[in-house]
């Protein structure tokens, strides 16, 4: 299993989760875990996903998720789990 971490941050609006999840489903990316909160009108979501069966290379998915984010007014980032873990280890 190739895990990746997706973060979504921005002003809360209707349909953020739906649009991100629709994109992931279209690309055959399975959501393993999801957490989301809204604080003072700002949306924050973190997802752990399995990209092992993804329809496209991870680099292309990263670019497309950034575009999805721009279209809905949020910032979406995807990092492979091993990179995310190393960056956040102190």
C-alpha positions as a Markdown table, in Angstrom:
| # | Residue | x | y | z |
|---|---|---|---|---|
| 1 | Unk | 0.0 | 0.0 | 0.0 |
| 2 | Unk | 1.3 | 3.4 | -1.0 |
| 3 | Unk | -0.1 | 6.0 | 1.5 |
| 4 | Unk | -0.3 | 9.7 | 1.0 |
| 5 | Unk | -1.4 | 12.6 | 3.1 |
| 6 | Unk | -3.8 | 15.2 | 1.7 |
| 7 | Unk | -4.5 | 18.5 | 3.4 |
| 8 | Unk | -7.2 | 20.9 | 2.5 |
| 9 | Unk | -7.3 | 24.4 | 4.0 |
| 10 | Unk | -9.4 | 27.5 | 3.3 |
| 11 | Unk | -12.5 | 29.5 | 3.9 |
| 12 | Unk | -15.5 | 27.2 | 4.5 |
| 13 | Unk | -18.0 | 26.8 | 1.7 |
| 14 | Unk | -20.5 | 24.2 | 0.5 |
| 15 | Unk | -19.2 | 21.2 | -1.4 |
| 16 | Unk | -15.5 | 21.1 | -0.5 |
| 17 | Unk | -15.6 | 17.5 | 0.8 |
| 18 | Unk | -17.8 | 16.4 | -2.1 |
| 19 | Unk | -15.5 | 17.9 | -4.8 |
| 20 | Unk | -12.3 | 16.5 | -3.3 |
| 21 | Unk | -13.9 | 13.0 | -2.7 |
| 22 | Unk | -15.4 | 13.0 | -6.2 |
| 23 | Unk | -11.9 | 13.7 | -7.7 |
| 24 | Unk | -10.3 | 10.9 | -5.6 |
| 25 | Unk | -13.0 | 8.4 | -6.6 |
| 26 | Unk | -12.6 | 9.2 | -10.3 |
| 27 | Unk | -8.8 | 8.6 | -10.0 |
| 28 | Unk | -9.3 | 5.3 | -8.1 |
| 29 | Unk | -7.8 | 6.7 | -4.9 |
| 30 | Unk | -9.1 | 5.1 | -1.7 |
| 31 | Unk | -9.7 | 7.2 | 1.4 |
| 32 | Unk | -8.3 | 5.3 | 4.5 |
| 33 | Unk | -9.0 | 8.0 | 7.1 |
| 34 | Unk | -10.4 | 11.5 | 7.1 |
| 35 | Unk | -10.6 | 14.2 | 9.7 |
| 36 | Unk | -12.1 | 17.7 | 9.2 |
| 37 | Unk | -12.8 | 20.7 | 11.4 |
| 38 | Unk | -14.2 | 24.2 | 10.9 |
| 39 | Unk | -12.8 | 26.9 | 13.1 |
| 40 | Unk | -14.1 | 30.5 | 12.9 |
| 41 | Unk | -15.2 | 29.9 | 9.3 |
| 42 | Unk | -12.0 | 28.2 | 8.1 |
| 43 | Unk | -12.2 | 24.6 | 6.8 |
| 44 | Unk | -9.3 | 22.2 | 7.6 |
| 45 | Unk | -9.3 | 18.6 | 6.4 |
| 46 | Unk | -6.6 | 15.9 | 6.6 |
| 47 | Unk | -7.0 | 12.6 | 4.7 |
| 48 | Unk | -4.8 | 9.5 | 4.5 |
| 49 | Unk | -5.3 | 7.9 | 1.1 |
| 50 | Unk | -4.0 | 4.8 | -0.7 |
| 51 | Unk | -2.6 | 5.8 | -4.1 |
| 52 | Unk | -1.4 | 2.3 | -5.0 |
| 53 | Unk | -4.2 | 1.8 | -7.6 |
| 54 | Unk | -4.3 | 5.4 | -8.7 |
| 55 | Unk | -5.2 | 5.9 | -12.4 |
| 56 | Unk | -2.4 | 8.5 | -12.9 |
| 57 | Unk | 1.1 | 9.2 | -11.6 |
| 58 | Unk | 1.3 | 10.9 | -8.2 |
| 59 | Unk | 2.9 | 14.0 | -9.8 |
| 60 | Unk | -0.1 | 14.5 | -12.0 |
| 61 | Unk | -2.5 | 14.0 | -9.2 |
| 62 | Unk | -0.7 | 16.6 | -7.1 |
| 63 | Unk | -1.1 | 19.1 | -9.9 |
| 64 | Unk | -4.7 | 18.3 | -10.5 |
| 65 | Unk | -5.6 | 18.5 | -6.8 |
| 66 | Unk | -4.0 | 22.0 | -6.7 |
| 67 | Unk | -6.3 | 23.0 | -9.6 |
| 68 | Unk | -9.3 | 21.5 | -7.9 |
| 69 | Unk | -8.4 | 23.6 | -4.8 |
| 70 | Unk | -8.0 | 26.8 | -6.8 |
| 71 | Unk | -11.4 | 26.2 | -8.4 |
| 72 | Unk | -13.2 | 25.9 | -5.0 |
| 73 | Unk | -11.1 | 28.5 | -3.1 |
| 74 | Unk | -9.0 | 26.2 | -0.9 |
| 75 | Unk | -5.4 | 25.0 | -0.9 |
| 76 | Unk | -4.9 | 21.3 | -1.4 |
| 77 | Unk | -1.6 | 19.5 | -0.9 |
| 78 | Unk | -0.7 | 15.9 | -1.3 |
| 79 | Unk | 2.5 | 14.4 | 0.1 |
| 80 | Unk | 3.6 | 10.8 | 0.1 |
| 81 | Unk | 3.5 | 9.4 | 3.7 |
| 82 | Unk | 7.2 | 8.8 | 3.9 |
| 83 | Unk | 8.0 | 12.4 | 3.0 |
| 84 | Unk | 5.3 | 13.8 | 5.3 |
| 85 | Unk | 6.6 | 11.6 | 8.2 |
| 86 | Unk | 10.2 | 12.7 | 7.7 |
| 87 | Unk | 9.3 | 16.4 | 7.4 |
| 88 | Unk | 7.3 | 16.3 | 10.6 |
| 89 | Unk | 9.7 | 14.3 | 12.7 |
| 90 | Unk | 11.5 | 16.3 | 15.4 |
